[in-house]
Amino acid sequence: MTITPDASAGTRRSGVGTGSPSGAGSDFAVLARRVTEAGLLRRRPGYYTVRLGLVMGSFATGWAAFFALGDSWWQLAVAAFLALVFGQVALVAHDLAHRQVFRRRRHSEIWGRLFGNLGIGMSYGWWMNKHTRHHAHPNHEELDPDVAPDILVWSAGQARSSRGPARLVGGHQALLFFPLLTLEGFNLHVASVRALRSSSMKNRLLEGVLLLLHLAAFFSALFLVLPPGKAVAFVAVNQCLFGVYLGCTFAPNHKGMPTLTGDQELDFLRRQVLTSRNVRGGRFTDVMLGGLNHQIEHHLFPSMPAVHLRRARPIVRQYCAEIGVPYHETGLLRSYREALTHLHRVGEPIRRQRAA
């Protein structure tokens, strides 16, 4: 679903495409004032002390169970448990990158590298650079790295110009989406190591040392405790489930929502709201998705503590209704269906060309 020039012009006439007549920045300023007055931008040290403590405790419990079990096929259950814990570690690293936990950048970077690089083998610096660009230009085909045509294509235009793996997979990418997620954990490690070659990466030596320590500790533990066959099975279960969990956490947020191309631009509030999707659910959904089910609120206020996003939701939704900005929210299963339907639809040019 691409916002074409004609379509965006139409939204501008209806007051959706740009700011209201009172000024391009005024719409968000009004919302920001309401959210600030509600106290939702305040840090929550107590909440994050408990959350980080629970995640670290789960991490330690998983590895304690691993060493206690020893040579056993029950280790595959431990691998699955640790995949879930690794996902939670990644979500904590996400909050640290957005400075939701600490006000000081240095503290956020120290803990982010401990959780990301050392904890799960994901480069904090690489991921933060990528995610910052995503937040600045969500769903922009040329500027958002999350919708770049790599293996999957996100628009019909990308499908028509696709080459290599994207062209091979694109025609049937909706069917292949979840199977491909099993490779996402491995991809994070490869991308993290490759990023060390970039001169734009800050603290490359530190990032590299922490990544090396993670890999050395992870594989040393596996092959010291388990025979090769079980060790390989552990890695496969752990990393495949880790990738699926991360993919299922991030896929509902923007996939299948409108995309921008070229010099198409919206004001900040509309750029964040129109390209994002919220997922309804209770506290359990908040925990499993790390609060990212409140994606609209998160994109509007990235530094807002995750525990406040649920409280910000009615404020943002009511304000969007007041100014006529569509606010898209759906259930979890429906969000996956919308994303997969979109992937199937934009792959049509590839299927048509193959049939010709």
N, C-alpha and C positions, 0 to 999 in steps of 0.2 A: 504494500500500500504506500506508494510514493506521493508526496505532496508536490504536485506539478505546479508550474507557474500560474496557470489559470485557476487551479484549485486554491492556491494560497491567496490569489487576488480576491477570490470570492470570500474567503474567510476574513480578509481585511475589511471588506465592505460590511460584514456582519459584526465587526468588533472582535473577532476571534484571532485574527492574524497578527495584529500588533497591539500596542498599548492603547488605552482609551484616549479620547481627545485631550484629556488633561495632561498627557505626557507619557512617553514610552516607558519610563521607569516607575510611574506612579502606581500602577496596579500591584506590582510586587511590593513596593514600599508600604502600601496599606496592609497587605497580608503579613509582611514581616513585623509590622508594629503590633498587630493582633497576637501573633505567635510569641513575640518577645514579652508583651504584657502578661501573657498566660504563664510565663516563666519556663517555657519549654526549651530554651536554648542554654539553660544552666547545666553545668556539668553534674554528673551523678556518680561521685566517687564510691559511695556505698554500693550501688548497683554493680559497678564494674569490678569492685573488689570481690564481690560474691561471684560474679560471672567468670572472671579470669581464674579465680580460685577453683571453681567447679570444673572448668575446662582443663586446667593443669592437673587437678586431682584425677579426672577421667583419663587423661593422658598417662599419668603415672600408674593408675590401676590397670590399664590395658597392657602396659609393658611388664608390670609385676605378674599379671596372669600369664603372659607369654613365657616368662622365665620359670614360673611355677609349673606350668604344664609340661614343658620339655618336648620330647619327641612324640608328638601325638597329632592325629588328624583333626582333633578338636581345635588345633591352632587356627583352622580356617574360620571358626567362629570368632576368635580373637582378632583375626585379620579384618573381618566384617565390622566388629566393634570399633577397631582403631580407624577404619575408613570413616565412620561417622564422627569420631573424635577429631580426625584430621580436618574434616569439613568444618567443624566448630572452631578449630584453631584458625582456619582460613578466614572465617567470618569475624573472629576477633581481630585478626590482622587488618581486615577491611576497616573496622571501626577505628583502629589505631591510626591507619593511614589518613582517615578523615578528621583526626584530632578530636574524636568524640570522647576519648578517655582522658587524655592529658592536654592541657592548654599549651604547653611548651613543645615545639617541634622536636627538639633533641630527645626528650623523653619518649615521644611517639615513635621516633625512628629506632631508638634502642630496643624498645619492646617489640616493635614491628619486625625487626630483623631476628629477634629471638624466637618469636612465634612463627614467622614466615620462613626465613632461611634455615635456621637451626632446627625448628620444630617439624616442619613438613617438607623442606627442600624446595621452597618457592621463593624466588628472589623478591624481596620487598621493594627494592629500588625499581626493578623492571616492571613489576605489577603496578606500583604507584604511578609511574610515568604513563603507562597505558591507561589506567583507570582515570587519571586526571583528564586526559584527552577525551575520554568517553563522556565524562561529566560536562565538559565544556561544550561538546557538540553531540549530544545523544542522537543516535540514529541518523547521523549525517553520513552519507555513503562515502564521501571523500575524506572526512575529518574524524570520524569515529572508528577507531581500530576494531571495535567489536562487531561492526557490520562490513568489514573489508571482505571481499570475495576471496577467501582462502580455500577451504574445502567446500563450504556451503555458500550459496548465493542468496542475497536478501531482497533482491528486486528483479523484475523482468529485464531491466536494462543490464544488470550484472550478468544475468543468465545469457543474454544474447551475445555478450562480449567475453564470456567465460572461456578459459583455457585450462589445460592440465587437469588436476584432480577435481577442481570445481565443475568442469564440464563433464567429467566422468561420473561424478556423484549427483550433480545438481538435478537431473531429471527425476530422480527417485529419492531425493534428500529427506522428504518427510518420513518415508519408511526407514531410512537409515539413521535418522537423527539420534534416537536413543542408543542404538548399537555403537555409533561413533563416540558417544559420551564416555564409553568405557576406555577410550584412549586419552581422554582429557587430562587425567592425572599424570600420565607419562608425558604428555605435551607440555604441561606446566614445568616439569623438571628440565626438559630439553630446551624450552624457550628461556628458562632462567639461566642455564649455562651459556647458551648462545649470546645472551645479553651482556655477558661479561666482556665480550670482544668490542662492545660499543664504547667509544670515547666519551659519549654523553652520559654514561652510567657513573654516578657518583659513588665513591668509596668502593671501587671495584675489588680491591684486595680484601677488604673486610667481608664483602658480599661473597666472594669466592671462597674464602676460608670457612665461613659458616656453612655454605652449601656443601663443601667437601667434608666437613665434620659430620653433617647430617647423613650424607651418603655412606661415609665410612662406618658410622655407628649403626645405621640401619642394616646394612648388608653384613657387617661383622656379627651382629646379634643373630641374624637369621641363619647364617651358615655355621656359626658356632653351636647353636642349639638344635638346628634341624638338618636332616640329610638333604642333599641337593634337590631331590624331587619335591619334597614338602616345602622347602624354602622357595622354590620357583612358584609353587601353587599359592603360597602365602602372599607373595608379591602380586601375583595375578589377581587374586580375590581382593586384596587390600587396595591396589591402585585402580582397578576397574570400578569397584564400588565407590571409591573416593571421587573418581571422575563423574560417575553418574549422579552422585549426591550434589556435587558442586554445580553440575549442569542443570539439574532439576531445581536448584536454588536460584540460579541466575536467568534461566530461560524464560520464566513468566514475565520478567520485568519490562522488556522492550520488544521481544520478537513478535512480529505480526502487527506492531503499531506503525503509524505513519513514519516514513523516512523523508529526509531532505537531500537535495542534490545541488551541485553547483553553488551559485551565490544566493540561493534561497535562504532566507533567515527570518526568524521570529524573535520577538522580545523574550527576555529571560523566562518569565513566568510561563508563557505559552510554549516555548521551546522545551521546557522540562515537563509540563503537564501533558501536552498532546502526544508526546513520544513515549510516555510511561504508562504502565498498567499496574493497578493495585490488585492484590489477591485477598479476598475475604477469608476470615478464619479467626480462631480464638487464640489464647495464649500459647497453646501447643504449636500452632502454625508460626507464631512469632519466634518461638525458640528454634524450631527446625529451620526456618528460613532466615534467622538472624535479624528479624525486623525488616528485611528487604521486601516482604510482602506489602509494606507501606512504601512502595517505590516512588510514588509521586511526592510524598512528603520528604523522603530522603533526598531526592534530586533537588527539591526547592531549598532544603536546609541540610546540606551534607554533614555539617558538624553537629547536628542535633543528636544527642544520645539516643540510641536505638529504643530505649525504654519509653521515650517520650513520643515516638512516632505515632503510636495508636491514639494518643490524646490529641495530637495535632491534626489527625485525619478529619474529624468533623468540622474543625475550623477551616481547613483548606477546602473541603468539599462544599461547604456553605458559601465560601467566598467565590469559588469558581462558578457556582450557580448564580450568584449575584451579578457577575460580570459576563456571563454567557460563554464560559470556557468549558468544553466537554471534559468530564472527569470520568475516566474509564476504570471500572472495578468489576471483578468477576470472581468466581470460585476457582480453586486451584486446578481442578480437572478441566474446567472450561478454558483456563488460560493456556494449558498445554494444547488443547484442541484448536484454539485460535492460532497459536504459533505454528502448529503442524499444518493447518489448513493454508496458512500464508505461505509456508515453505513449498507446499505442493503447487500452489497457484503460480508462484513466481518461477517455478521450474518448468512451466509449460513450454516456453520457447525452445528449451533443449529437447524436450520430448517431441515437439513438432518437427524440429530440424532432423532428428534421427529418423522420424517416420517418413520424411520426404524422400 
